[in-house]
Structure formats: structure tokens, C-alpha cells
Amino acid sequence: MSDVGFDFSLVRSAIGDEHVLARLLDDLPDVVIVIDAHGAVLWANRTAEEVFGRSVAEVVGTSGLDLVHPDDLEFVLRSLSSVQGKQVGAPIEVRLQTVAGWQLMELLGSPVTWVHPGAVLLTVRDLTQRRRFELVHNHDSRLRSLVQNSTAITMLVSPDGCLESASGALTRVLGHDPELVEGRPLAELVPEADREVLDGAFERASRGASVAGPVTVTLSLYRHGNRGVLPFELAFVNLIDDPTVGGYVVTGHDVTDRLRADLELRKALSLLKATLDATADGILAVDIEGHIVSFNQRLVEMWQVPKDLLEAKDVPNITEYVREKLVDPSAFAGQVEETYHGPAMDRSDLLEFKDGRVFERFSKLQRVDGDVVGRVWSFRNITDRTQMRGGCQDQR
């Protein structure tokens, strides 16, 4: 350069001019924006005008957060909050609304409190084309993108239980800034009551936990800012011996809806059981193969069958036990055989016991989506009714 007589002093002199510096900022290929502590735009360069399609005069005083995709908003808020204590924040990737639609952008923030208390200088670079190229030409980048944008939390945890890295779902679902939790024990995100469960999962996973056979537990994870907890199912895979990982891969799925559905199902089953136990009829449910599925307490009392025999669902022994109590055991066996191997229809008949009792038996098909999945048998003691009818006939 010295051969052509280039004078760097001229450049230094020019750059010292505030107007030249402002022009350099305007000519930067990256978007530059200054926002206050609440996200309101204080200033933007000309590139920002071109990318977002609005003049600086239009956007000053408006919220820059309005440009952020709703699913990425909490991520951005956490990052803006944490950058205040740093010289330069960690780059984050979010979707912003531009004149070309939603674009993937890299945001890098730095506090500039000398401009305004709580102000942050943001440089914004469009990553859309680069990511599209990577997704087409690089399967690893495609996988990273899928992991980062999945609703499941993916974490790399060191052998001693410290969180080394986490996917974007940690912020989107729980609100945590990855920079503030990475390097800390995973146990700090788990309530005291569930830490024994977490310790047990690590202990079992240390003995071996593959992708095909992970260690799975259900526990709660804290939301950011002491805003309660959410139930998660965590799956632990031991990749400590993998030199590219060197730790546990832990994936977490929010199971709030599943646990709520399970609770509602348990309530419904409890109500059904209470209802069946309160009825005067004995109820027996069997599947399409004739195996016992469930029964109520009234059935046990009416048939006087040992409850342990019913709970063992030992059909041959139960059948033999019942046959010995009937006046005509052969007819009973024939009726059962006809019910299961005859036309698929509802049936009813009477059973007479050697001790004089008479049961009315009903058999109704159980269907799911139109398909027969079993039968429900109900038994009603009509001994008194039968004896009363017999007494009236004798009087005649």
C-alpha cells in the first residue's frame, strides 16, 4: 500500500467526523437498532429502514418487540434482560417480521447506558438464506434447527449433573435464559420434593441408558422467576463414553395435559366403580376371549365366590365353583357356550341355585366404534319375586 502512496491519516481524519461515522452506520450491511429498557426504538440505521420497510421517523418511539414472532418473544425478553449485566450478550436466533415476511435473524446485543438508561444496541443479521443453504447441504445443520425449534427441551448434562447446553424450548416453555442456567446443576431447576427422583434417574442412567432404553421419570421443573412449576417427563440417555458428547442427553416433554387427562380418567373410573358397587345388581365384564376384565363387589356377595379367585381371573376354577351351586349346571354351561359362539346379540335367562335362590341374568354386547370388544353380564336376585308368584299360584 505504501507503494501507491496511500495516506491512512486521511481515513482517520474522515472517520473522526461525526457525519462520516453516521454515514458508515447507515451503510453497514447489518441492521443496527438502539432500543430502550422497554423495547421502544430510539434509533435505527438506513439498512433497518430497507429491511423492515419503515422509516426511522415512523419507528422511533414504537415497540421493536412488535417485529418479533410471538413464539420467540419470551426468548427475546429474557435475552434483553440478561444482557444488561454483560459487555456483549450471546447471539440469539429469532424470527422477525420484514418486508419479505418472517425471516430468521441473528441478534447480538450490547448495553449502551451512556445513550439512555437501560438502552441496548442491537445488530441484526439475516440468517435465512444461510440456514436454507445449510438445511439443503448439511444434515447436521438441519438436525440442529429441528432440535432448536422443537417443543421438547433437549439438554446436555455433564456426568456430575451440570447443565452444559439446552435447546431454545428451555426459554420458550420455562422462560429460562440459557446463559444463566448453563454451568449450573440441573437439580437447581427441580423442586426439593422431586430431587430424589432426579438423583435416582442419574444413578440408574449411570449404569447404562441407551436411546432404545432410556431412563424415564416424571418430575416438575421450575418456571423462570418463581412463577410456579410444570410437570415434565424426562428421558435420560447415557452418552458419557461418546467423545462428541461426553455426558447425558436429557429430553423433556411437558406432560401437563397428559396428567390432567389421567386425573380426569381416574376420577371417571372412580365414579364408575362407586356407581357399580352401589347398584343392587352383580356386574361382570369380560373381553371378547371370555377373560374377566372387571367386576363389582355386589357380584362377589351374590355368587359367594372367594374374592381372591375373582381377582386372579381364573375363569376355569370360577366356572367350576359356580357350576356346583346350580340346579342344572349342564344347562348353564350350554347357555354360556351358545352366548359366545352363537349369533352376536343380547341375551337373558334365569339361573336356579340349589339353595333356592333365583338370578335373572342379562348379557349385553360391549362395542367400541362399532366393533364388539366384549360382554357385560349383570345378575339380579329375583328370588323373592319368584316365590311370591309361586305362592299366588298355589292359592289359586
C-alpha positions in Angstrom: 0.0 0.0 0.0 2.9 2.3 0.7 4.0 1.9 -3.0 0.8 3.7 -4.1 1.3 6.4 -1.5 -2.0 5.6 0.4 -2.4 8.0 3.3 -4.1 6.4 6.3 -4.2 9.7 8.2 -6.8 10.9 5.7 -9.0 8.0 6.7 -8.5 8.6 10.4 -9.4 12.2 10.0 -12.5 11.4 8.0 -13.7 8.8 10.5 -13.3 11.3 13.3 -16.1 13.3 11.7 -19.5 12.5 13.3 -21.3 12.8 10.0 -18.9 10.3 8.4 -19.5 7.9 11.4 -23.3 8.2 11.0 -22.9 7.5 7.3 -20.8 4.4 8.0 -23.5 3.1 10.3 -26.1 3.8 7.6 -24.0 1.9 5.0 -23.5 -1.2 7.2 -25.0 -4.3 5.6 -26.4 -5.3 9.0 -29.3 -3.7 10.7 -28.4 -1.6 13.7 -31.1 -0.6 16.2 -31.0 1.1 19.6 -33.9 0.3 22.0 -34.6 1.4 25.5 -35.2 -0.8 28.5 -38.8 -1.4 27.4 -38.0 -2.3 23.8 -39.0 1.1 22.3 -36.9 2.1 19.3 -34.6 5.1 20.0 -32.7 4.9 16.7 -32.1 2.7 13.6 -29.8 2.8 10.6 -30.9 3.0 6.9 -30.4 -0.7 6.5 -33.1 -1.2 9.1 -35.4 1.0 7.1 -34.9 -1.1 4.0 -35.3 -4.5 5.8 -38.4 -3.6 7.8 -39.9 -1.2 5.3 -40.5 1.7 7.7 -38.6 5.0 8.1 -36.7 5.8 11.2 -39.1 8.7 11.9 -42.0 6.2 11.8 -40.5 3.6 14.2 -38.8 5.8 16.8 -40.9 5.5 20.0 -42.7 2.4 18.8 -42.0 -1.1 20.3 -39.4 -3.1 18.4 -40.8 -6.2 20.1 -43.8 -5.9 17.7 -41.5 -7.2 15.0 -40.7 -10.4 16.9 -42.5 -13.7 16.2 -44.9 -14.5 19.1 -43.3 -17.8 19.7 -39.9 -16.1 20.1 -41.0 -13.2 22.2 -40.2 -14.6 25.6 -36.8 -15.7 24.4 -36.0 -12.1 23.3 -37.3 -10.6 26.5 -35.1 -12.9 28.6 -32.1 -12.2 26.5 -32.6 -8.4 26.7 -33.0 -8.7 30.4 -29.8 -10.7 30.9 -27.7 -8.6 28.5 -27.7 -5.7 31.0 -25.1 -7.4 33.1 -22.8 -8.2 30.2 -20.5 -6.3 27.9 -21.9 -8.2 24.9 -24.8 -10.7 25.0 -24.7 -14.1 23.4 -26.1 -14.2 19.8 -29.7 -15.5 19.6 -31.6 -16.6 16.6 -35.2 -15.4 16.3 -37.9 -14.7 13.6 -38.6 -11.1 12.8 -41.3 -9.6 10.5 -39.6 -7.9 7.5 -40.8 -6.6 4.1 -40.1 -10.2 2.9 -42.2 -11.8 5.6 -40.9 -13.8 8.6 -37.1 -14.1 8.4 -34.6 -15.8 10.6 -32.3 -13.2 12.2 -29.3 -13.3 14.4 -29.5 -10.7 17.2 -26.4 -9.5 19.1 -26.9 -7.0 21.9 -24.7 -4.7 23.9 -25.8 -2.3 26.7 -25.3 1.4 25.9 -26.4 3.0 29.1 -24.5 6.1 28.1 -27.1 6.7 25.4 -30.1 6.1 27.7 -30.6 4.2 31.0 -31.2 0.5 30.1 -30.6 1.1 26.4 -29.3 -1.7 24.2 -27.5 -1.6 20.9 -28.7 -4.4 18.6 -27.0 -5.6 15.4 -29.3 -7.8 13.4 -28.2 -10.1 10.6 -30.4 -12.1 8.2 -29.6 -15.8 8.5 -32.5 -17.0 6.3 -30.5 -17.8 3.2 -27.6 -19.2 5.1 -29.8 -21.6 7.0 -31.7 -22.6 3.8 -28.3 -23.5 2.3 -27.3 -25.4 5.4 -30.5 -27.3 5.5 -30.2 -28.3 1.9 -26.5 -29.2 2.0 -25.9 -30.2 5.6 -28.0 -32.7 7.5 -26.3 -31.8 10.8 -27.5 -28.2 10.5 -31.0 -29.5 9.7 -31.0 -31.6 12.8 -29.7 -28.6 14.9 -32.5 -26.5 13.5 -35.1 -29.1 14.3 -33.8 -29.5 17.9 -33.7 -25.8 18.5 -37.3 -25.3 17.3 -38.8 -28.4 18.8 -41.4 -28.1 21.6 -39.3 -30.7 23.6 -36.5 -29.4 25.7 -33.2 -31.1 24.8 -30.3 -30.7 27.3 -26.7 -31.9 27.5 -25.8 -32.6 31.1 -22.3 -33.3 32.4 -21.5 -36.6 34.2 -21.7 -34.6 37.5 -25.2 -33.3 36.7 -24.5 -29.8 35.5 -26.4 -28.3 32.6 -23.9 -27.7 29.8 -26.3 -26.6 27.0 -30.0 -26.5 26.2 -32.3 -26.1 23.3 -34.5 -23.0 22.7 -37.5 -24.7 24.3 -36.0 -24.2 27.7 -36.7 -20.5 27.2 -39.9 -20.8 25.2 -41.5 -23.2 27.6 -40.0 -22.4 31.0 -38.7 -18.8 30.4 -35.1 -19.5 31.4 -32.1 -17.6 29.9 -29.7 -20.5 28.8 -26.7 -18.3 29.7 -27.9 -18.0 33.3 -28.6 -21.8 33.9 -25.8 -23.3 31.8 -23.0 -24.4 34.0 -25.3 -24.8 37.0 -26.6 -28.1 38.4 -29.8 -29.4 36.7 -31.1 -30.0 40.2 -31.5 -26.2 40.7 -34.4 -26.3 38.2 -36.1 -29.2 40.1 -38.2 -28.6 43.3 -36.7 -30.1 46.5 -39.5 -32.7 46.7 -38.5 -34.1 43.3 -34.7 -34.1 43.7 -34.6 -37.7 45.0 -36.4 -38.7 41.8 -33.8 -36.8 39.7 -30.9 -38.4 41.7 -32.4 -41.8 41.1 -32.6 -41.2 37.4 -29.0 -40.1 37.2 -27.9 -43.1 39.2 -29.8 -45.6 37.0 -28.6 -43.8 33.8 -25.0 -44.0 35.0 -25.3 -47.8 34.8 -26.5 -47.6 31.2 -29.3 -45.9 29.4 -29.4 -46.1 25.6 -31.6 -44.4 23.0 -33.6 -47.6 22.8 -33.9 -48.0 26.6 -33.7 -44.5 28.2 -34.3 -43.9 31.9 -37.6 -42.1 32.1 -39.0 -40.2 35.1 -41.8 -37.7 35.7 -41.0 -34.6 37.9 -41.5 -30.9 38.0 -39.3 -28.1 36.6 -39.3 -24.5 37.9 -40.5 -21.8 35.6 -38.4 -18.6 35.4 -38.9 -16.0 38.1 -40.6 -18.3 40.7 -43.8 -18.5 38.5 -44.6 -22.0 39.6 -43.6 -25.4 38.1 -44.6 -27.5 35.2 -44.7 -31.3 35.2 -42.2 -32.9 32.7 -41.3 -36.4 31.6 -37.5 -36.5 31.3 -35.7 -39.2 29.3 -32.0 -39.8 30.1 -29.6 -41.3 27.6 -26.0 -42.0 28.7 -23.5 -40.8 26.1 -20.6 -40.2 28.6 -18.4 -42.5 26.6 -19.2 -40.8 23.3 -16.3 -38.4 22.7 -18.5 -35.9 20.8 -21.0 -35.7 23.7 -19.3 -36.8 27.0 -22.4 -36.6 29.1 -26.1 -37.3 29.4 -28.6 -36.2 26.8 -31.8 -35.4 28.6 -35.1 -34.6 26.7 -38.1 -33.2 28.4 -41.8 -33.1 27.4 -44.4 -31.0 29.1 -47.0 -33.5 30.4 -49.4 -31.1 31.9 -52.2 -32.1 29.6 -51.5 -35.8 29.9 -51.5 -35.6 33.8 -54.8 -33.6 33.6 -56.3 -36.2 31.3 -55.1 -39.0 33.6 -56.6 -37.3 36.6 -59.9 -36.9 34.8 -59.8 -40.6 33.8 -59.1 -41.7 37.3 -62.0 -39.6 38.6 -64.3 -41.1 36.0 -63.2 -44.6 36.8 -63.5 -44.0 40.5 -67.1 -42.7 39.9 -67.9 -45.6 37.7 -66.6 -48.1 40.3 -68.5 -46.4 43.1 -71.6 -46.5 41.0 -71.2 -50.1 40.1 -70.6 -51.0 43.8 -73.7 -49.2 44.8 -76.0 -50.9 42.4 -78.2 -53.9 43.5 -77.1 -55.9 40.5 -73.9 -58.0 40.3 -71.8 -56.8 37.3 -69.2 -58.8 35.4 -67.3 -57.5 32.3 -65.4 -59.9 30.1 -63.4 -59.4 26.9 -64.0 -60.9 23.5 -62.0 -64.0 24.5 -64.1 -64.5 27.6 -61.4 -63.3 30.1 -62.5 -61.3 33.1 -61.9 -57.6 32.8 -63.7 -56.3 35.9 -66.5 -56.9 38.4 -68.2 -55.2 41.3 -68.5 -56.0 45.0 -72.2 -56.9 44.7 -71.2 -59.8 42.3 -68.9 -61.2 45.0 -71.7 -61.1 47.5 -74.3 -62.6 45.3 -72.2 -65.5 44.0 -70.3 -66.0 47.2 -67.2 -66.6 45.1 -63.9 -66.0 47.0 -62.7 -62.6 46.0 -59.2 -63.8 45.5 -60.4 -66.3 43.0 -62.1 -63.5 41.0 -59.1 -61.2 41.3 -56.9 -63.9 40.0 -59.3 -64.0 37.0 -59.0 -67.8 37.0 -62.0 -68.5 34.7 -61.9 -72.3 34.7 -61.9 -72.5 38.5 -64.5 -69.8 38.8 -66.8 -71.6 36.3 -66.4 -74.9 38.2 -67.1 -73.2 41.5 -70.3 -71.7 40.1 -71.5 -74.9 38.4 -71.5 -76.8 41.7 -74.0 -74.3 43.1 -76.6 -74.6 40.3 -79.6 -76.9 40.0 -78.8 -77.6 36.3 -75.0 -77.0 35.7 -75.2 -78.5 32.2 -77.8 -76.0 31.1 -75.7 -73.2 32.5 -72.7 -74.4 30.5 -74.8 -74.7 27.3 -76.2 -71.2 27.7 -72.7 -69.7 28.1 -71.4 -71.7 25.1 -74.4 -70.5 23.0 -73.9 -66.9 24.1 -70.2 -66.8 23.0 -70.5 -68.9 19.8 -74.0 -68.2 18.7 -75.3 -65.0 16.9 -73.9 -61.7 18.3 -76.9 -60.5 20.3 -78.0 -59.5 23.7 -79.4 -62.4 25.8 -81.3 -63.0 29.1 -82.2 -66.1 31.1 -82.7 -67.5 34.6 -80.3 -69.3 36.9 -81.6 -71.5 39.7 -79.4 -72.4 42.7 -79.6 -75.5 44.9 -80.2 -73.3 47.9 -83.4 -71.9 46.3 -82.2 -68.6 45.0 -83.1 -67.5 41.5 -81.0 -65.0 39.5 -82.0 -63.2 36.4 -79.1 -63.0 34.0 -78.6 -60.4 31.3 -75.8 -60.4 28.7 -75.1 -57.3 26.6 -72.5 -56.8 23.9 -69.8 -54.2 24.6 -68.9 -52.2 21.4 -66.2 -49.7 20.7 -66.6 -47.7 17.4 -69.0 -50.4 16.3 -66.7 -53.3 17.0 -67.5 -55.9 19.6 -64.8 -55.9 22.3 -66.5 -58.0 25.0 -69.7 -58.6 27.0 -71.1 -57.2 30.2 -73.1 -59.6 32.4 -75.5 -58.4 35.0 -77.2 -60.6 37.7 -80.3 -59.7 39.6 -81.6 -61.6 42.6 -85.4 -62.2 41.9 -85.8 -65.0 44.5 -88.5 -63.1 46.5 -90.4 -62.1 43.3 -90.4 -65.8 42.1 -91.5 -67.1 45.5 -94.3 -64.5 45.7 -95.5 -65.5 42.2 -95.4 -69.2 43.2 -97.4 -68.5 46.4 -100.1 -66.8 44.4 -100.4 -69.7 42.0 -100.7 -72.2 44.9 -103.6 -70.1 46.4 -105.5 -70.5 43.1 
